[in-house]
Amino acid sequence: MEICVHLRDILEEELREGNEVVSKYIDEWTNESYSVRLRRPLNKHNRDDYLAMSPTISYWENKESRYMPGKGYYCKQCKHSISGPFYYDY
């Protein structure tokens, strides 16, 4: 399965800048039907540009310990997400 067309540019830019995919999974228990997790935090300097690309894209942050903490983008139309951790230990 590939990431949806609404999030594809974001993922491709992250990969061009050296980020790496650490997991891909289909989740039937959450709102996400397909999720891509990246090794490093997502670049926030482009956040406004990403959100302006499509009204279906939203930015989120999760700090609850019962879920995997991180931040990312979610496509409300396709139910796909891209996420990364808050911090990266080099």
PDB file as gemmi writes it, atoms N, CA and C in Angstrom:
CRYST1    1.000    1.000    1.000  90.00  90.00  90.00 P 1                      
ATOM      1  N   MET A   1       0.849  -1.175   0.000  1.00  0.00           N  
ATOM      2  CA  MET A   1       0.000   0.000   0.000  1.00  0.00           C  
ATOM      3  C   MET A   1       0.898   1.243   0.000  1.00  0.00           C  
ATOM      4  N   GLU A   2       0.478   2.258  -0.726  1.00  0.00           N  
ATOM      5  CA  GLU A   2       1.208   3.518  -0.782  1.00  0.00           C  
ATOM      6  C   GLU A   2       0.441   4.600  -0.046  1.00  0.00           C  
ATOM      7  N   ILE A   3       1.166   5.617   0.376  1.00  0.00           N  
ATOM      8  CA  ILE A   3       0.541   6.754   1.047  1.00  0.00           C  
ATOM      9  C   ILE A   3      -0.357   7.472   0.044  1.00  0.00           C  
ATOM     10  N   CYS A   4      -1.397   8.103   0.533  1.00  0.00           N  
ATOM     11  CA  CYS A   4      -2.366   8.756  -0.351  1.00  0.00           C  
ATOM     12  C   CYS A   4      -1.740   9.945  -1.086  1.00  0.00           C  
ATOM     13  N   VAL A   5      -2.400  10.341  -2.150  1.00  0.00           N  
ATOM     14  CA  VAL A   5      -1.917  11.435  -2.998  1.00  0.00           C  
ATOM     15  C   VAL A   5      -1.828  12.753  -2.225  1.00  0.00           C  
ATOM     16  N   HIS A   6      -2.660  12.952  -1.219  1.00  0.00           N  
ATOM     17  CA  HIS A   6      -2.662  14.201  -0.454  1.00  0.00           C  
ATOM     18  C   HIS A   6      -1.420  14.341   0.429  1.00  0.00           C  
ATOM     19  N   LEU A   7      -0.853  13.229   0.861  1.00  0.00           N  
ATOM     20  CA  LEU A   7       0.321  13.251   1.740  1.00  0.00           C  
ATOM     21  C   LEU A   7       1.620  12.899   1.017  1.00  0.00           C  
ATOM     22  N   ARG A   8       1.519  12.494  -0.217  1.00  0.00           N  
ATOM     23  CA  ARG A   8       2.693  12.007  -0.956  1.00  0.00           C  
ATOM     24  C   ARG A   8       3.806  13.052  -1.039  1.00  0.00           C  
ATOM     25  N   ASP A   9       3.477  14.306  -1.330  1.00  0.00           N  
ATOM     26  CA  ASP A   9       4.524  15.340  -1.442  1.00  0.00           C  
ATOM     27  C   ASP A   9       5.248  15.554  -0.120  1.00  0.00           C  
ATOM     28  N   ILE A  10       4.512  15.477   0.966  1.00  0.00           N  
ATOM     29  CA  ILE A  10       5.136  15.646   2.291  1.00  0.00           C  
ATOM     30  C   ILE A  10       6.125  14.516   2.545  1.00  0.00           C  
ATOM     31  N   LEU A  11       5.698  13.288   2.295  1.00  0.00           N  
ATOM     32  CA  LEU A  11       6.571  12.134   2.521  1.00  0.00           C  
ATOM     33  C   LEU A  11       7.795  12.198   1.615  1.00  0.00           C  
ATOM     34  N   GLU A  12       7.597  12.530   0.354  1.00  0.00           N  
ATOM     35  CA  GLU A  12       8.731  12.595  -0.569  1.00  0.00           C  
ATOM     36  C   GLU A  12       9.737  13.659  -0.148  1.00  0.00           C  
ATOM     37  N   GLU A  13       9.262  14.802   0.329  1.00  0.00           N  
ATOM     38  CA  GLU A  13      10.176  15.851   0.789  1.00  0.00           C  
ATOM     39  C   GLU A  13      10.952  15.395   2.026  1.00  0.00           C  
ATOM     40  N   GLU A  14      10.279  14.732   2.957  1.00  0.00           N  
ATOM     41  CA  GLU A  14      10.963  14.216   4.148  1.00  0.00           C  
ATOM     42  C   GLU A  14      12.066  13.237   3.756  1.00  0.00           C  
ATOM     43  N   LEU A  15      11.781  12.357   2.817  1.00  0.00           N  
ATOM     44  CA  LEU A  15      12.772  11.369   2.386  1.00  0.00           C  
ATOM     45  C   LEU A  15      13.942  12.039   1.653  1.00  0.00           C  
ATOM     46  N   ARG A  16      13.663  13.056   0.835  1.00  0.00           N  
ATOM     47  CA  ARG A  16      14.728  13.797   0.148  1.00  0.00           C  
ATOM     48  C   ARG A  16      15.654  14.485   1.141  1.00  0.00           C  
ATOM     49  N   GLU A  17      15.094  14.934   2.261  1.00  0.00           N  
ATOM     50  CA  GLU A  17      15.895  15.631   3.272  1.00  0.00           C  
ATOM     51  C   GLU A  17      16.588  14.666   4.235  1.00  0.00           C  
ATOM     52  N   GLY A  18      16.506  13.370   3.964  1.00  0.00           N  
ATOM     53  CA  GLY A  18      17.264  12.393   4.736  1.00  0.00           C  
ATOM     54  C   GLY A  18      16.497  11.628   5.795  1.00  0.00           C  
ATOM     55  N   ASN A  19      15.217  11.911   5.959  1.00  0.00           N  
ATOM     56  CA  ASN A  19      14.425  11.142   6.921  1.00  0.00           C  
ATOM     57  C   ASN A  19      14.240   9.726   6.378  1.00  0.00           C  
ATOM     58  N   GLU A  20      13.932   8.778   7.248  1.00  0.00           N  
ATOM     59  CA  GLU A  20      13.797   7.377   6.853  1.00  0.00           C  
ATOM     60  C   GLU A  20      12.498   6.801   7.391  1.00  0.00           C  
ATOM     61  N   VAL A  21      11.895   5.922   6.620  1.00  0.00           N  
ATOM     62  CA  VAL A  21      10.701   5.210   7.065  1.00  0.00           C  
ATOM     63  C   VAL A  21      11.142   4.085   7.993  1.00  0.00           C  
ATOM     64  N   VAL A  22      10.554   4.024   9.195  1.00  0.00           N  
ATOM     65  CA  VAL A  22      10.874   2.937  10.118  1.00  0.00           C  
ATOM     66  C   VAL A  22       9.745   1.923  10.211  1.00  0.00           C  
ATOM     67  N   SER A  23       8.529   2.326   9.880  1.00  0.00           N  
ATOM     68  CA  SER A  23       7.435   1.358   9.875  1.00  0.00           C  
ATOM     69  C   SER A  23       6.284   1.847   9.016  1.00  0.00           C  
ATOM     70  N   LYS A  24       5.549   0.882   8.490  1.00  0.00           N  
ATOM     71  CA  LYS A  24       4.315   1.125   7.752  1.00  0.00           C  
ATOM     72  C   LYS A  24       3.324   0.101   8.283  1.00  0.00           C  
ATOM     73  N   TYR A  25       2.128   0.556   8.573  1.00  0.00           N  
ATOM     74  CA  TYR A  25       1.154  -0.419   9.058  1.00  0.00           C  
ATOM     75  C   TYR A  25      -0.269   0.005   8.759  1.00  0.00           C  
ATOM     76  N   ILE A  26      -1.111  -0.985   8.674  1.00  0.00           N  
ATOM     77  CA  ILE A  26      -2.543  -0.793   8.519  1.00  0.00           C  
ATOM     78  C   ILE A  26      -3.153  -1.018   9.889  1.00  0.00           C  
ATOM     79  N   ASP A  27      -3.938  -0.064  10.338  1.00  0.00           N  
ATOM     80  CA  ASP A  27      -4.509  -0.119  11.689  1.00  0.00           C  
ATOM     81  C   ASP A  27      -6.025  -0.071  11.608  1.00  0.00           C  
ATOM     82  N   GLU A  28      -6.656  -1.108  12.071  1.00  0.00           N  
ATOM     83  CA  GLU A  28      -8.119  -1.176  12.035  1.00  0.00           C  
ATOM     84  C   GLU A  28      -8.752  -0.659  13.318  1.00  0.00           C  
ATOM     85  N   TRP A  29      -7.940  -0.302  14.304  1.00  0.00           N  
ATOM     86  CA  TRP A  29      -8.485   0.108  15.608  1.00  0.00           C  
ATOM     87  C   TRP A  29      -8.534   1.618  15.803  1.00  0.00           C  
ATOM     88  N   THR A  30      -7.862   2.365  14.970  1.00  0.00           N  
ATOM     89  CA  THR A  30      -7.857   3.820  15.111  1.00  0.00           C  
ATOM     90  C   THR A  30      -8.515   4.453  13.896  1.00  0.00           C  
ATOM     91  N   ASN A  31      -8.488   5.769  13.825  1.00  0.00           N  
ATOM     92  CA  ASN A  31      -9.021   6.477  12.668  1.00  0.00           C  
ATOM     93  C   ASN A  31      -8.138   6.330  11.438  1.00  0.00           C  
ATOM     94  N   GLU A  32      -6.908   5.924  11.638  1.00  0.00           N  
ATOM     95  CA  GLU A  32      -5.973   5.781  10.523  1.00  0.00           C  
ATOM     96  C   GLU A  32      -6.142   4.426   9.871  1.00  0.00           C  
ATOM     97  N   SER A  33      -6.277   4.400   8.552  1.00  0.00           N  
ATOM     98  CA  SER A  33      -6.312   3.117   7.876  1.00  0.00           C  
ATOM     99  C   SER A  33      -4.913   2.701   7.429  1.00  0.00           C  
ATOM    100  N   TYR A  34      -4.013   3.682   7.238  1.00  0.00           N  
ATOM    101  CA  TYR A  34      -2.645   3.387   6.836  1.00  0.00           C  
ATOM    102  C   TYR A  34      -1.733   4.445   7.433  1.00  0.00           C  
ATOM    103  N   SER A  35      -0.657   4.027   8.038  1.00  0.00           N  
ATOM    104  CA  SER A  35       0.227   4.960   8.722  1.00  0.00           C  
ATOM    105  C   SER A  35       1.683   4.677   8.375  1.00  0.00           C  
ATOM    106  N   VAL A  36       2.440   5.748   8.157  1.00  0.00           N  
ATOM    107  CA  VAL A  36       3.874   5.659   7.902  1.00  0.00           C  
ATOM    108  C   VAL A  36       4.578   6.398   9.031  1.00  0.00           C  
ATOM    109  N   ARG A  37       5.502   5.726   9.696  1.00  0.00           N  
ATOM    110  CA  ARG A  37       6.254   6.314  10.807  1.00  0.00           C  
ATOM    111  C   ARG A  37       7.682   6.570  10.340  1.00  0.00           C  
ATOM    112  N   LEU A  38       8.179   7.788  10.584  1.00  0.00           N  
ATOM    113  CA  LEU A  38       9.524   8.175  10.185  1.00  0.00           C  
ATOM    114  C   LEU A  38      10.465   8.188  11.388  1.00  0.00           C  
ATOM    115  N   ARG A  39      11.756   8.056  11.118  1.00  0.00           N  
ATOM    116  CA  ARG A  39      12.768   7.972  12.178  1.00  0.00           C  
ATOM    117  C   ARG A  39      12.968   9.310  12.896  1.00  0.00           C  
ATOM    118  N   ARG A  40      12.986  10.403  12.162  1.00  0.00           N  
ATOM    119  CA  ARG A  40      13.253  11.715  12.748  1.00  0.00           C  
ATOM    120  C   ARG A  40      11.987  12.567  12.779  1.00  0.00           C  
ATOM    121  N   PRO A  41      11.971  13.610  13.593  1.00  0.00           N  
ATOM    122  CA  PRO A  41      10.815  14.511  13.609  1.00  0.00           C  
ATOM    123  C   PRO A  41      10.579  15.132  12.233  1.00  0.00           C  
ATOM    124  N   LEU A  42       9.326  15.384  11.934  1.00  0.00           N  
ATOM    125  CA  LEU A  42       8.987  16.009  10.665  1.00  0.00           C  
ATOM    126  C   LEU A  42       9.433  17.467  10.657  1.00  0.00           C  
ATOM    127  N   ASN A  43       9.808  17.951   9.489  1.00  0.00           N  
ATOM    128  CA  ASN A  43      10.212  19.349   9.341  1.00  0.00           C  
ATOM    129  C   ASN A  43       9.011  20.249   9.515  1.00  0.00           C  
ATOM    130  N   LYS A  44       9.055  21.088  10.533  1.00  0.00           N  
ATOM    131  CA  LYS A  44       7.911  21.948  10.788  1.00  0.00           C  
ATOM    132  C   LYS A  44       7.976  23.263  10.037  1.00  0.00           C  
ATOM    133  N   HIS A  45       9.128  23.568   9.428  1.00  0.00           N  
ATOM    134  CA  HIS A  45       9.232  24.829   8.703  1.00  0.00           C  
ATOM    135  C   HIS A  45       8.315  24.869   7.485  1.00  0.00           C  
ATOM    136  N   ASN A  46       7.851  23.749   7.023  1.00  0.00           N  
ATOM    137  CA  ASN A  46       6.963  23.696   5.867  1.00  0.00           C  
ATOM    138  C   ASN A  46       5.510  23.421   6.251  1.00  0.00           C  
ATOM    139  N   ARG A  47       5.183  23.434   7.532  1.00  0.00           N  
ATOM    140  CA  ARG A  47       3.858  23.033   7.995  1.00  0.00           C  
ATOM    141  C   ARG A  47       2.726  23.830   7.333  1.00  0.00           C  
ATOM    142  N   ASP A  48       2.855  25.139   7.291  1.00  0.00           N  
ATOM    143  CA  ASP A  48       1.794  25.953   6.693  1.00  0.00           C  
ATOM    144  C   ASP A  48       1.615  25.651   5.208  1.00  0.00           C  
ATOM    145  N   ASP A  49       2.721  25.405   4.519  1.00  0.00           N  
ATOM    146  CA  ASP A  49       2.629  25.050   3.104  1.00  0.00           C  
ATOM    147  C   ASP A  49       1.913  23.722   2.925  1.00  0.00           C  
ATOM    148  N   TYR A  50       2.227  22.760   3.777  1.00  0.00           N  
ATOM    149  CA  TYR A  50       1.576  21.456   3.687  1.00  0.00           C  
ATOM    150  C   TYR A  50       0.077  21.572   3.915  1.00  0.00           C  
ATOM    151  N   LEU A  51      -0.301  22.327   4.933  1.00  0.00           N  
ATOM    152  CA  LEU A  51      -1.716  22.457   5.268  1.00  0.00           C  
ATOM    153  C   LEU A  51      -2.475  23.212   4.185  1.00  0.00           C  
ATOM    154  N   ALA A  52      -1.800  24.092   3.477  1.00  0.00           N  
ATOM    155  CA  ALA A  52      -2.444  24.845   2.404  1.00  0.00           C  
ATOM    156  C   ALA A  52      -2.622  23.999   1.138  1.00  0.00           C  
ATOM    157  N   MET A  53      -1.891  22.897   1.023  1.00  0.00           N  
ATOM    158  CA  MET A  53      -1.973  22.069  -0.177  1.00  0.00           C  
ATOM    159  C   MET A  53      -3.340  21.436  -0.353  1.00  0.00           C  
ATOM    160  N   SER A  54      -3.971  21.068   0.744  1.00  0.00           N  
ATOM    161  CA  SER A  54      -5.253  20.375   0.653  1.00  0.00           C  
ATOM    162  C   SER A  54      -6.052  20.594   1.931  1.00  0.00           C  
ATOM    163  N   PRO A  55      -7.337  20.853   1.797  1.00  0.00           N  
ATOM    164  CA  PRO A  55      -8.168  21.017   2.997  1.00  0.00           C  
ATOM    165  C   PRO A  55      -8.373  19.701   3.755  1.00  0.00           C  
ATOM    166  N   THR A  56      -7.962  18.605   3.171  1.00  0.00           N  
ATOM    167  CA  THR A  56      -8.120  17.318   3.843  1.00  0.00           C  
ATOM    168  C   THR A  56      -6.982  17.021   4.812  1.00  0.00           C  
ATOM    169  N   ILE A  57      -5.888  17.784   4.747  1.00  0.00           N  
ATOM    170  CA  ILE A  57      -4.719  17.529   5.592  1.00  0.00           C  
ATOM    171  C   ILE A  57      -4.825  18.307   6.898  1.00  0.00           C  
ATOM    172  N   SER A  58      -4.559  17.616   7.997  1.00  0.00           N  
ATOM    173  CA  SER A  58      -4.497  18.282   9.297  1.00  0.00           C  
ATOM    174  C   SER A  58      -3.195  17.894   9.998  1.00  0.00           C  
ATOM    175  N   TYR A  59      -2.713  18.778  10.844  1.00  0.00           N  
ATOM    176  CA  TYR A  59      -1.509  18.541  11.641  1.00  0.00           C  
ATOM    177  C   TYR A  59      -1.939  18.095  13.032  1.00  0.00           C  
ATOM    178  N   TRP A  60      -1.219  17.159  13.639  1.00  0.00           N  
ATOM    179  CA  TRP A  60      -1.576  16.685  14.975  1.00  0.00           C  
ATOM    180  C   TRP A  60      -0.310  16.444  15.805  1.00  0.00           C  
ATOM    181  N   GLU A  61      -0.502  16.468  17.097  1.00  0.00           N  
ATOM    182  CA  GLU A  61       0.547  16.100  18.058  1.00  0.00           C  
ATOM    183  C   GLU A  61      -0.096  15.222  19.123  1.00  0.00           C  
ATOM    184  N   ASN A  62       0.622  14.199  19.538  1.00  0.00           N  
ATOM    185  CA  ASN A  62       0.128  13.314  20.583  1.00  0.00           C  
ATOM    186  C   ASN A  62       1.193  13.166  21.667  1.00  0.00           C  
ATOM    187  N   LYS A  63       0.831  13.547  22.891  1.00  0.00           N  
ATOM    188  CA  LYS A  63       1.762  13.440  24.011  1.00  0.00           C  
ATOM    189  C   LYS A  63       1.273  12.446  25.063  1.00  0.00           C  
ATOM    190  N   GLU A  64       0.184  11.752  24.771  1.00  0.00           N  
ATOM    191  CA  GLU A  64      -0.356  10.779  25.726  1.00  0.00           C  
ATOM    192  C   GLU A  64       0.510   9.531  25.750  1.00  0.00           C  
ATOM    193  N   SER A  65       0.851   9.077  26.928  1.00  0.00           N  
ATOM    194  CA  SER A  65       1.756   7.945  27.066  1.00  0.00           C  
ATOM    195  C   SER A  65       1.128   6.613  26.643  1.00  0.00           C  
ATOM    196  N   ARG A  66      -0.187   6.541  26.621  1.00  0.00           N  
ATOM    197  CA  ARG A  66      -0.816   5.263  26.240  1.00  0.00           C  
ATOM    198  C   ARG A  66      -0.767   5.017  24.731  1.00  0.00           C  
ATOM    199  N   TYR A  67      -0.447   6.050  23.957  1.00  0.00           N  
ATOM    200  CA  TYR A  67      -0.255   5.926  22.514  1.00  0.00           C  
ATOM    201  C   TYR A  67       1.181   6.292  22.182  1.00  0.00           C  
ATOM    202  N   MET A  68       1.616   5.934  20.986  1.00  0.00           N  
ATOM    203  CA  MET A  68       2.968   6.288  20.585  1.00  0.00           C  
ATOM    204  C   MET A  68       3.058   7.811  20.440  1.00  0.00           C  
ATOM    205  N   PRO A  69       3.885   8.466  21.251  1.00  0.00           N  
ATOM    206  CA  PRO A  69       3.984   9.925  21.150  1.00  0.00           C  
ATOM    207  C   PRO A  69       4.621  10.333  19.827  1.00  0.00           C  
ATOM    208  N   GLY A  70       4.215  11.470  19.355  1.00  0.00           N  
ATOM    209  CA  GLY A  70       4.773  11.973  18.110  1.00  0.00           C  
ATOM    210  C   GLY A  70       3.922  13.079  17.540  1.00  0.00           C  
ATOM    211  N   LYS A  71       4.266  13.458  16.322  1.00  0.00           N  
ATOM    212  CA  LYS A  71       3.515  14.488  15.626  1.00  0.00           C  
ATOM    213  C   LYS A  71       3.539  14.163  14.140  1.00  0.00           C  
ATOM    214  N   GLY A  72       2.530  14.676  13.449  1.00  0.00           N  
ATOM    215  CA  GLY A  72       2.483  14.357  12.039  1.00  0.00           C  
ATOM    216  C   GLY A  72       1.306  14.979  11.318  1.00  0.00           C  
ATOM    217  N   TYR A  73       1.002  14.388  10.176  1.00  0.00           N  
ATOM    218  CA  TYR A  73      -0.075  14.869   9.325  1.00  0.00           C  
ATOM    219  C   TYR A  73      -1.059  13.732   9.071  1.00  0.00           C  
ATOM    220  N   TYR A  74      -2.320  14.106   8.971  1.00  0.00           N  
ATOM    221  CA  TYR A  74      -3.396  13.130   8.778  1.00  0.00           C  
ATOM    222  C   TYR A  74      -4.270  13.601   7.621  1.00  0.00           C  
ATOM    223  N   CYS A  75      -4.620  12.698   6.732  1.00  0.00           N  
ATOM    224  CA  CYS A  75      -5.536  12.998   5.638  1.00  0.00           C  
ATOM    225  C   CYS A  75      -6.928  12.522   6.044  1.00  0.00           C  
ATOM    226  N   LYS A  76      -7.836  13.471   6.222  1.00  0.00           N  
ATOM    227  CA  LYS A  76      -9.196  13.147   6.662  1.00  0.00           C  
ATOM    228  C   LYS A  76      -9.974  12.387   5.595  1.00  0.00           C  
ATOM    229  N   GLN A  77      -9.630  12.599   4.342  1.00  0.00           N  
ATOM    230  CA  GLN A  77     -10.351  11.942   3.261  1.00  0.00           C  
ATOM    231  C   GLN A  77      -9.933  10.482   3.108  1.00  0.00           C  
ATOM    232  N   CYS A  78      -8.636  10.232   3.115  1.00  0.00           N  
ATOM    233  CA  CYS A  78      -8.119   8.879   2.862  1.00  0.00           C  
ATOM    234  C   CYS A  78      -7.801   8.094   4.132  1.00  0.00           C  
ATOM    235  N   LYS A  79      -7.763   8.788   5.270  1.00  0.00           N  
ATOM    236  CA  LYS A  79      -7.435   8.183   6.564  1.00  0.00           C  
ATOM    237  C   LYS A  79      -6.022   7.609   6.601  1.00  0.00           C  
ATOM    238  N   HIS A  80      -5.100   8.330   5.976  1.00  0.00           N  
ATOM    239  CA  HIS A  80      -3.684   7.973   6.010  1.00  0.00           C  
ATOM    240  C   HIS A  80      -2.959   8.983   6.881  1.00  0.00           C  
ATOM    241  N   SER A  81      -1.825   8.577   7.446  1.00  0.00           N  
ATOM    242  CA  SER A  81      -1.047   9.513   8.246  1.00  0.00           C  
ATOM    243  C   SER A  81       0.449   9.292   8.052  1.00  0.00           C  
ATOM    244  N   ILE A  82       1.184  10.367   8.305  1.00  0.00           N  
ATOM    245  CA  ILE A  82       2.648  10.350   8.336  1.00  0.00           C  
ATOM    246  C   ILE A  82       3.026  10.926   9.693  1.00  0.00           C  
ATOM    247  N   SER A  83       3.920  10.246  10.402  1.00  0.00           N  
ATOM    248  CA  SER A  83       4.288  10.749  11.719  1.00  0.00           C  
ATOM    249  C   SER A  83       5.765  10.518  11.993  1.00  0.00           C  
ATOM    250  N   GLY A  84       6.239  11.242  12.988  1.00  0.00           N  
ATOM    251  CA  GLY A  84       7.604  11.096  13.464  1.00  0.00           C  
ATOM    252  C   GLY A  84       7.638  11.411  14.938  1.00  0.00           C  
ATOM    253  N   PRO A  85       8.749  11.148  15.597  1.00  0.00           N  
ATOM    254  CA  PRO A  85       8.841  11.444  17.022  1.00  0.00           C  
ATOM    255  C   PRO A  85       8.954  12.938  17.278  1.00  0.00           C  
ATOM    256  N   PHE A  86       8.816  13.328  18.544  1.00  0.00           N  
ATOM    257  CA  PHE A  86       9.021  14.724  18.914  1.00  0.00           C  
ATOM    258  C   PHE A  86      10.500  15.092  18.827  1.00  0.00           C  
ATOM    259  N   TYR A  87      11.352  14.169  19.258  1.00  0.00           N  
ATOM    260  CA  TYR A  87      12.787  14.433  19.317  1.00  0.00           C  
ATOM    261  C   TYR A  87      13.518  13.271  18.656  1.00  0.00           C  
ATOM    262  N   TYR A  88      14.721  13.530  18.221  1.00  0.00           N  
ATOM    263  CA  TYR A  88      15.546  12.508  17.611  1.00  0.00           C  
ATOM    264  C   TYR A  88      16.877  12.449  18.331  1.00  0.00           C  
ATOM    265  N   ASP A  89      17.236  11.273  18.793  1.00  0.00           N  
ATOM    266  CA  ASP A  89      18.547  11.085  19.449  1.00  0.00           C  
ATOM    267  C   ASP A  89      19.552  10.661  18.386  1.00  0.00           C  
ATOM    268  N   TYR A  90      20.498  11.525  18.089  1.00  0.00           N  
ATOM    269  CA  TYR A  90      21.462  11.261  17.033  1.00  0.00           C  
ATOM    270  C   TYR A  90      22.454  10.242  17.423  1.00  0.00           C  
TER     271      TYR A  90                                                      
END                                                                             
